[in-house]
């Protein structure tokens, strides 16, 4: 399996937009001690306070007479082992919130991901979840029940006539299971547990403003008491569950808009940056380029993609959004980016490669990215933002033009690289027109986004042979992004065909279109 996987990794890295090459050390310093990368290192298994048995013992300890009434489970702590993408997606459809590491183990070293060492590296690892006690397990998907649990909810804390202080019961359960030292004291007497809330922002230093970290999942847990909420467009979040002690916080980059920032080379629904244990009241954080480098670039990519999807949905100038579940990989030491769209079938569904992969094709599509971002030269928020929008412009084009178009596009790029040229070639090779139209569009949109956001010209890509300034000048004269995008159909694979398509769509602007294309004709 690995040979198939790494072969396609090389393909997607070489099928890149040229923004330089080579390697260099990563930027920035780690601003938060708790942000660490690599695989999570687990310690010993802990005695979970929230099992039915442990909560029952805690009730009996504090309320000897009430403790005789048995508690019914509210939740089941379980792990699943999906065999393929379809099984994984079935669980997601059922509302199962899966985590790739157990919740009842000591974490010796935080990280981005975990893979069970008893399983092969190129298979899906065990996925841990806390489901409702009445959850109907789907037929055919392997699972193991770990514990039946009792997790008090808000109405349990506040309902009249119960006579049980459930916050105190939780504290007693921690004490009885030997976990009291792991948690800070509960809130002061008379106070109820709180829902964690706060704001997470990112500094756009070119604007000189803190902008909200948009649409990301903020997940928290103490043992199996797990919950999450999404940040809004200003970065504010509230976790819809009550806590009364320090809890573990993670930013999970699976966005509410549907895209995800995946972990390089490994199956994970999204990258996660762990913020460590913090008070139950919530975490408020500003991320800047002096923060942990991976956290900063993930935040900037996330915001660029969120804004891009919002732009696609604009009422005044809509364009086709990228496919659902677009997946990014971020590379800190590479200077080139690409939109190979592998998860959505480009290259992977092509006849020869599909035959080569055989039964592994679906797994490869699940593992591999749609967009790779080489961030070596991206030293600030603005440059990460612009690079992300460029590749998303390709993803929109892919969705409209189709996989056949994209395979010819990538084939030209790969042949140019193999012949010793840069990835764009010189415009003379077979299928060069696919690259010409694709890069004209992507650089045009990148420049447009920069100008709209920062109020200044950017002129990215204007020295290349495909000359995106043609589209920029048309935009200045009234043919907006929505109008231009409509011309990017599957048959438009050369500059001349693009000019013809625009003229057919907008006959009143034909003279202008001819003028712009003729002004930038090949020498």
N, C-alpha and C positions, 0 to 999 in steps of 0.2 A: 504493500500500500504506500509506503513512504516514497518509493521511486516515482509513483504517479503524482503524488502530492508536491514533491519538490520540483519536478519537471514543470508543473503548472505555476508554481511560485516564481520560477525563473521567467516564464512567459509573461506573467503579469508585471514583473518588475522591469523587464526590458521594453514592454509595450507602453512606454512612458512619455509624458510631456517633458521636454528637455528644459530643466532649470539648473543645469550644472551637474557635476558628478563627483565621485570620490567620497571619502569619509572624513569625519572630524569628531572631536569629543563632543559630548552632549552639552547643551547650554544649561545655565542656571544652577542654583543650589537648592537643596531641599529645605523648604521653609517650615514644614511640619514634620516633626520627628516620626509621626505615625504613618506617613505616606511612604510605603516601601513597595518594591516590585519583585517580580519573579513568582515562584510558586509558594503558596501558604505552607508553613511548616506547623504541623499539629503536634501537640504534646499528648498528655494522658487524657482519657475520657473522664468527664466529670459527671457527678451525680446530679441529674437535672431536677431542679426544685419543682418543676411544673408537671411532673408525672402525676397521674391520679393518686398513686400510693403516697407520694411525698406530700402532696397538698392535703390529702386526707389526714396524714399524721400531723400536719401543722394545725389543721382545724381542731383535731382532738387535743393537741397540746394546749391550745389557747381556750378552747370551749369544750371541756370534757363531755358535757351532755349532748351538745350539738354534733360532736364528732361521731356519734353513732350512726347518723344518717349518711349512707354512702353517697359519694359524689359521682355523678355521671360524667363521662369524658365530654369535653367541649371540642377537642381537636385530636387529630392523630398525627404524630411525627413519623414520617415515612421517607423512604428513598426509592427512586425509580431508576431503571436502567433502560432507557430507550435504545432500540437497536439502530434506528435510522432517523432521518429528518421528519418523516411522516409521523412516527410515534411521538417524537418530541413536540411537533406542532399540535398533535391531538391533545396532549396534556396542556399546552398553552391555551388552546381553544376552550378547554374545560375550566380555565381560570387558575391553574396550578402555578404558583409562584415558586420557581425552582432555583436552587442555589447549589453551586458545584462543590461545596464542602460541608461537613457536618457542623451542626450548631451546638453540640453538647461535648465538644472537645476544647481543651486548652489550646490557644493559639500562641505558639512560641514565636513565630515570625509572620507578620502580616504580608500580604502579597496581592497580586492581581487575580490569581486563579488557583485552583487546586485540581489535580488529577490523581485519582486513586491509583497507587503504585501496583495494585494487583491486576490492573487492566492495561491492555495495550495502549500505547500513546496515541495511536491513530483511531481509537474508538471513542464513543461518547462515554464520559465518566458518569458515575453515580450522581443523580440529581436529588438533592434533599428538599423536602417541603413540609409545611405544616398545613394540613387540610382540615376542613370541617369534619366533625365526627360522623356526619351522615353522608360523607362523600362516597359516590359510587365509582369504584375503581374500574377503569376501562378494560375490556377484555383484551387479552393478548399482550399487554405491556407488563414487563417484569417489574415487580415492586416487593419491598420488604417493610413491614410495619416495625418501627423501632420502639415506640412508646405510645400509650394512650395518655393524653394530657388533660389537665384542667387549668385553663387560663382565664382568670376573671376579666370581665369586660366592664365598661363604664357603668352600665345600668346595675351591675352587681354591686359596685361600690356605693351607689347612691340610693338604691331602692329602700323604701320604708319597710319596717317590720322584720327585716332580715336578722338584725342583731349581730351580724358578723362584720368585723372590720377586715375586709379582704386585703387591704394594703398591709395590715399587720400580719395576716396569714402568709402573704408572700414573703415578708421579711422572716417570719418564723421558718418557712420552708427552706429559705437559703441557709438559715442558721443550722437547722437539723441535718441538712445534706452536706455541711462543711464548706459552704460557699459564701458565708457572710463576709469574708475578707475580700471577695471579688467585687463587692458593691459598696458604694458609699451609703451612709445612713439615709433612711427615707426622709421625705419632707417633714417639716415641723408639725407638731401635734395640731390637729384640727384642720390641716390642709389636705386636699385631695390630690391624688396623682395628676400629672399634667400631660397634655399632648405636646410633644416636642414641636417647636416651630422656630423659624429663623429666616435669614436671607443669605444667599450665596451669590457673590458678584465676581466679575472679572474686570480687570482694568484694561481698557482700550487706551493705551498711552498716546496714540496719535490724536484721538478725540479729547484726551484728558478727562475721561469720564469712567466711572464704574458702571458697567452694564450687567443686568441680571444674567445669571446662568440659567438658560431657558429650557424648560421641558424635560429636565433630567430627573431620574428617580433618586430620591434620598431614602435609603433603606436603613432601618435600625433593628437591633435585637439585643435581648439579654436571654441567653439560652434559646429556647424555642418560641419565646414571646417576640415574634417577628412582625414588622409592619413597614409600610412604605408610603410615601406620597410623592407627587411630582411638583417641581418648581413651576411657578407661573412665568409669564414673559418678563417679569421684573426680578425673578430669582427668589421669590418668597415661597415657602413651603410650610405645610402643617402635616404632621403624622397623625392619622386618625385612630390612634390608640393611646392609652394612658400608661405612663411610666412614673416611677417614683425613686429611681436611683440612676446612677451612671449607666449609660448604654453605649453600644458600639454603633458608630455611624459609618456609612459607606455611600459614596456618590456612584451610582450605576449609570453608565452612559448608554442606556437604551432609552431613546427619546420618545416622548409622547407623540411626536410626529411620525414615528414608525421606523426611523433609521437607528443603526447601532454602530458603536465603535468597538470592533472586535479585538481580541487579543492575538497578537502575531503568532501564526503557526498552530494555534490550538483552538479547539471548539470552546466557545463561550458565547452566550447570547449578547454579552456586552462587556467592555472593560469596566473595571471598578477601581476607584481610588478610595482607600480606607482612611478615615480620619481618626480612628481610634476611639477610645472610650471618652465620652463627654457627658455633661449634665443632662438630665432629662428635659430641662427647659428648652434645649435646642442648641444648635451651632449656627453662629453667624460668621461668615468668612469672606474675605476678599482675596481672590487669586490674582497674582500678577506674574510678570516674567521672571521675577526673582524667587517665585515659589517653585515647588517641585516641577521639573521640566515636563514630565509626562502629564501631570495634572493640568498645567497651564495650557499645553497644546491640545489636550482633549477638550478643555473648556472652550477654547477658541474655535476649534473645528465644530464642536457641538453648536455653538451659537451661529456660526456661519451657515451650517446646514439648516438649522431651525429657521433662520431668516430667509434662506433660499426657498424652502418649502412654502413659507408665507408669501413670498414674492410670486411663486408659481400660481398661488390661489388668488392673486390680486384680481379685483373686479374690473379694473381699468386696462391692465396689460397682462393677462394670464398667459402662461405657457404650460406645456405638459410637465407635470412633476416627474421626478425619477421614479422608478418602480418601488413598490412597497418593500420594506425591509432591506433597503440599501445598506450594505455593510462596508465600513471603512477599516483599513489597517493604517496605522501610523508608524513611520520609520524615522527615527531621530537622526540617523547618520547618512541617509540617502538624500541626494539632491533632486531626484526626479520623481514625478507623480504620474499616476495613470488611472484610467477608468476602464479596465478590461471587462467588467460586468460578468465575471465568471459565475457568481452565484445565480445569475439570471440567464445562464445558458450560453453566453458568448464563448467561443472556442470549445467549451466542454461538450456542447451538443453537436459540434461539427463532426461529420462522419468518421474520419480517421481517428480523431482523438476520442470520440465516444466509444468506438470499437476497442481502442487501446485500454481505456479505463474499465470497460465491461461493467460488472455489477457494482464497481466502486463509484460510478459516475455520480449518483445522488449524494453519497457521502462527501465526495470532493466538492460538489457545489455547495454543500452546507459548510464545509471548512473554509473555503476560499472567499476572498473579498470581491466586491464590485469596484471599489475605489481604493487605491493605495496613495498615501500622501508622504512624499519625501520632504522632510522638514529641516534639512540641514541648513538651508539659507533663510529660513523663516525665523527671524530673531525677535519679532514682536507680534502683537495681536493682529495688526493690519495685514501683515504678510501671510500669516496662517489663514486668515479670513479670505483673502483674495485667492489663494491657491485652492482652497476648498471649493469656492464658488466656481472656479474654472472647471474643476473635475465634475462638479454637479451639473454644469452646463452640458458636458459630454453625456452624463447619465440621462438627462432629459432628451437629448438627441437620439441616444440609443433606444429609448422607449418608443420614440416616434418612427425611427428608421428601421429598427428590427435587427435581429441577430445576424442575418445574412450580410447586411451592410457592415456591421461591426466586425465580422470576421475578415472581410476584405480590408478594412481600415487597419486592424491590428496586424494582418499579414504584411501590409506595406511597411509598417513601422518595424516589424521584426526583420524583414529583408533589408531595410536600410541599415539597421544596426549590424546585421551579419556581414554586410559589405564594407563595414568600416566607417560608415558615415554616422552623423548624429541621427537620432531617431526620426526626425522629420525628413531626412534625405534632402534631395535637391529639387524635388518636384518632377523628376523625369521618369521615375520607375513605374512599373505596373501598379495600377490602382492608386497612384499618387493623388488623384482627385478626391478620393474619400478622406484622406488626411487633410487636403486643402480646405474642403468645406467644413470638416469637423473642427479644425483649429481656428479657422476664420471665426466661426460661431463662438467657440469657447473663449478665445482671447477678447473678442468683442464684448461678451457678457461680463468677463472679469473686469475689463476697463470701465464698463458701465456701472457695475456695482461699486467699484472704487470711487468713481466720480460722484455717484449719488450719496455715498456714505461720508466721504471726506472732503467733497467740494473742490477737488483738484484733479488735473489730468494725470493719468498713470502710464498710458502708452505701452503696456506690456505686449510683446509679440509683434510690434510694428516693424521690426527689422527683418522678420522672416519672409520667405518668398510667397507665403499665402496671404499676406497683407490684410489683416483684420480691420485696418483703418477704413476700408471700403464700407463695411457695415457701420462703423462708428460715424462716418460722415452721412450715410443714409439716415441713421438715427437722428443726427442733428437737424436733418431736413424733413423729419416727420414720419419716417418709417420706423416705428418703435419695435421693441424686442418681440412683442407678441406677433406683429405683422411679419417680421423677418423669420421667426421660428416656424410659421406656417409653411414656409417654403422648404423646410428641411425634411423632405419626405424621402422615401427609400430610393427613388430614381434619381435624386439630385446628388450626383457624385463627382461633379467638376464645377469649377468656377463659372464656366459658360452656362451650364445647366442651371446653376443657381440664379444667374442673371435672367435667364429666360423664364424661370419659375416665378421670380419676383415680378417681372414685367407682366406675366399672365395673370397673376393675382391682383396686381395694382396697375392696371393699364393707364390710369391718369398720371402715374409717376414714371412711365416708361422712359421718357427723355432724361429724367434725373438719374434713373438706374443705369441707363446706357452711359451717361456722362461719367458717373463714378467708376464703373467697371473699366471704361476705356482709359480713364485718367491713370489708373493703376494697372494697366496692361503689362504683360511681360516685356522686358527689354530684349 
